[in-house]
Amino acid sequence: MDFFSQQWATYRAVVSHDLMEHRAVAQATANALEGWLAQRSASAPPPEMVDLGCGDLALLAPVLRRLPLGSYTGLDLTAAVLPLAEKALSPMPYPCTWQEGNLLAWSQSEGPPVAILHSAFAIHHLSDAEKTTFLRGARQRITADGLLLWADVFREPGEGLTAEQQSQVIDHLSSFDIPAERGAMETLAAAAGWHWRWAWQGQHQAEALAVLTPA
Ligand SMILES: C[S@@+](CC[C@H](N)C(=O)[O-])C[C@H]1O[C@@H](n2cnc3c(N)ncnc32)[C@H](O)[C@@H]1O
């Protein structure tokens, strides 16, 4: 088994044993998306969605399949996950694009505004300075009525993750993972032009879903 396959098999085990509450995250994500779609004008065009660090879509594919999207773009730094994501979503109910790329670079690139930005368990790989750059860039890439869904591990102000959290939740995480401090990130997001709402909190006080909308 090559390095990617080993790493991904470990992550798959974390997901399938629900150690990071991916099922609840997927449900909270579905609720947030369905709530946002329900309050949209019926005459609005089907929204485009960009998924930053999409992974293999093992849990999100059933949610995505039932959404009335105009298009879906799955972007990931790891090219090897993209065929897995494509397979998980097939048959695709709307046009889908698969891109090997860096979510931070995507946020800094020019392009038409997108209605739905989604990122699950990927932004914590950025340093805090990079997270701020990402939030500023993503704010330029979202429509005025758009939605940024950020599911991730977060940490309490001034705290690292406890030993118990580390063993229960993130055995697979490496020293390169940098969970955002909740309050500090809310402040940085506000400065970047976002309104922040916590839509779901996991039972480990680590995983959470933040819903960001243009302020
Ligand atoms: C823990 S997995 C999460 C996958 C999926 N979103 C989920 O919730 O199951 C993190 C994913 O983010 C990707 N990733 C990490 N850093 C990234 C970056 N800077 N830009 C794009 N993708 C990145 C990894 O390749 C991996 O597929």
The ligand as an SDF file (V2000), in Angstrom:
LIG
                    3D

 27 29  0  0  0  0  0  0  0  0999 V2000
   -9.3380   15.3790    6.6980 C   0  0  0  0  0  0  0  0  0  0  0  0
   -9.6270   15.3890    4.9790 S   0  0  0  0  0  0  0  0  0  0  0  0
  -11.3320   15.9280    4.8730 C   0  0  0  0  0  0  0  0  0  0  0  0
  -11.9950   15.4860    3.5950 C   0  0  0  0  0  0  0  0  0  0  0  0
  -13.4810   15.8010    3.5190 C   0  0  0  0  0  0  0  0  0  0  0  0
  -13.7110   17.2310    3.4020 N   0  0  0  0  0  0  0  0  0  0  0  0
  -14.2220   15.2220    4.7080 C   0  0  0  0  0  0  0  0  0  0  0  0
  -14.7780   15.9860    5.5010 O   0  0  0  0  0  0  0  0  0  0  0  0
  -14.2180   13.9910    4.8530 O   0  0  0  0  0  0  0  0  0  0  0  0
   -8.7880   16.8570    4.5020 C   0  0  0  0  0  0  0  0  0  0  0  0
   -8.7280   17.0300    3.0050 C   0  0  0  0  0  0  0  0  0  0  0  0
   -8.2850   18.3490    2.7370 O   0  0  0  0  0  0  0  0  0  0  0  0
   -7.2790   18.2820    1.7580 C   0  0  0  0  0  0  0  0  0  0  0  0
   -6.4390   19.4750    1.9690 N   0  0  0  0  0  0  0  0  0  0  0  0
   -5.5920   19.7280    2.9860 C   0  0  0  0  0  0  0  0  0  0  0  0
   -5.0180   20.9370    2.8450 N   0  0  0  0  0  0  0  0  0  0  0  0
   -5.5400   21.4680    1.7030 C   0  0  0  0  0  0  0  0  0  0  0  0
   -5.3420   22.6880    1.0060 C   0  0  0  0  0  0  0  0  0  0  0  0
   -4.4940   23.6320    1.4490 N   0  0  0  0  0  0  0  0  0  0  0  0
   -6.0430   22.8900   -0.1350 N   0  0  0  0  0  0  0  0  0  0  0  0
   -6.9010   21.9490   -0.6020 C   0  0  0  0  0  0  0  0  0  0  0  0
   -7.1220   20.7680    0.0120 N   0  0  0  0  0  0  0  0  0  0  0  0
   -6.4390   20.5260    1.1500 C   0  0  0  0  0  0  0  0  0  0  0  0
   -6.5910   16.9570    1.9520 C   0  0  0  0  0  0  0  0  0  0  0  0
   -5.9430   16.5190    0.7690 O   0  0  0  0  0  0  0  0  0  0  0  0
   -7.7740   16.0770    2.3170 C   0  0  0  0  0  0  0  0  0  0  0  0
   -8.3880   15.5050    1.2000 O   0  0  0  0  0  0  0  0  0  0  0  0
  1  2  1  0
  2  3  1  0
  2 10  1  0
  3  4  1  0
  4  5  1  0
  5  6  1  0
  5  7  1  0
  7  8  2  0
  7  9  1  0
 10 11  1  0
 11 12  1  0
 11 26  1  0
 12 13  1  0
 13 14  1  0
 13 24  1  0
 14 15  1  0
 14 23  1  0
 15 16  2  0
 16 17  1  0
 17 18  1  0
 17 23  2  0
 18 19  1  0
 18 20  2  0
 20 21  1  0
 21 22  2  0
 22 23  1  0
 24 25  1  0
 24 26  1  0
 26 27  1  0
M  CHG  2   2   1   9  -1
M  END
$$$$
